Amino acid sequence: MLNNYQVRQVLFLSIFLAIAPASKAFCSDIGFFDDFKQGHWRFESVGGIGLSSPDESDRKGDYYFASSLGYEFPIYKSRREVGLRGYPVLLYSQDRNDEGENDTVYACSFGPVIRWYESTYHKGGYFEIGVSLLWNSDLFRSNASRWNALTEMGVGYKFDSDWHVALKLQHISNGQTKSPNEGVNAVALCFGFAF
């Protein structure tokens, strides 16, 4: 007898195998693979601080650093660019106890990102939204899960030299899958380049 987890796996695999051939034909008709070939790699360094809010723990002493790498490609004749981005290493330092000792959480994440540029040349100002599945080595303060979602949105500017700068708001939460679930809110400054 299959348990619920195995039933979900079989169902997911069945749906994927049924949809994959049709999606390949559809993507070929709209030029998806041509757009994908026009893509590029994007590296970014991120540094941020934790933000406090009325319903969460005080995070004024928290800070973090991360680097991301992703493959992104423009959507034909539009101002959008989509891709997959990973944070192989995210280091989050949180002030966890009354003695002021820091507790560092190591994390990594992977997920999709979409960006809207002010022009179809994919340069200049942009707005982006991303969501990633995040695994953390230790628990964030007042969060009971090692698996969380990292959601982020930001504004930035991509220069003609393919360097960019951005300001992002980020949120880490387990989506109420475990309790407690006080989220981690942060603001970050980012620098990076495309190649």
Secondary structure, DSSP 4 states (H G I P E B T S, - for coil): ---HHHHHHHHHHHHHHHHHHHHHHHHHHTTHHHHHHT-EEEEEEEEEEEE--TTS---TT-EEEEEEEEEEEEPTTSSEEEEEEEEEEEEEEEE-STT--EEEEEEEEEEEEEEEESSTTS-EEEEEEEEEEEEESSPPTTB--SEEEEEEEEEEEE-TTSEEEEEEEEEEE-TTSSS-B--EEEEEEEEEEE-
